Amino acid sequence: MTATILHSFAYSLDFLREQVADVEPADMAAQPDGISNHPAWIIGHLTFACQLLGGAIGLKPWLPAEWVRCFAPGTSPVADASRYPPKDSVLAALDDAQARLAAAVERLDDARLDAPFPVEAYRPVFPTVRHALTQVLVGHSSFHVGQLSLWRKAMGLPRLRRSFE
């Protein structure tokens, strides 16, 4: 089961990387036509979500403290590129987060996966660690990666050869 979740997560992030490959660093925080979730925020937010989920399975926080201000749930993206890490840095942080989280998830056994989610307030949504992994790594990630297609269209960038299927 975890192999399937990690495969879907990797596929989503590979598609994300394809969608931003031709984006100029200066455009990473652009908010065209009222589309607020731009690449800089989406990538940072997904990276931050990896750290949050990692904490639920025993990983110590690794991101700089200022990432909370920029990317935590409930933050609002802004069009000021200077408020975000540079394109190469935010993509490198995502690569690192994906590797850390995947390695930790691969070490989980069924007892740990089926244990109650450690943060009681989230248990109505994530009754178990397995539920959290599925929702965050597949549902949440895919949702935000899909937003990049709308952002690309609003920016006038060409369609990619493949869609998110």
Secondary structure, 3 states (H helix, E strand, C coil): CHHHHHHHHHHHHHHHHHHHCCCCHHHCCCCHHHCCCCHHHHHHHHHHHHHHHHHHCCCCCCCCCHHHHHHCCCCCCCCCHHHCCCHHHHHHHHHHHHHHHHHHHHCCCHHHHCCECCCHHHCCCCCEHHHHHHHHHHHHHHHHHHHHHHHHHHHCCCCCCCCCC
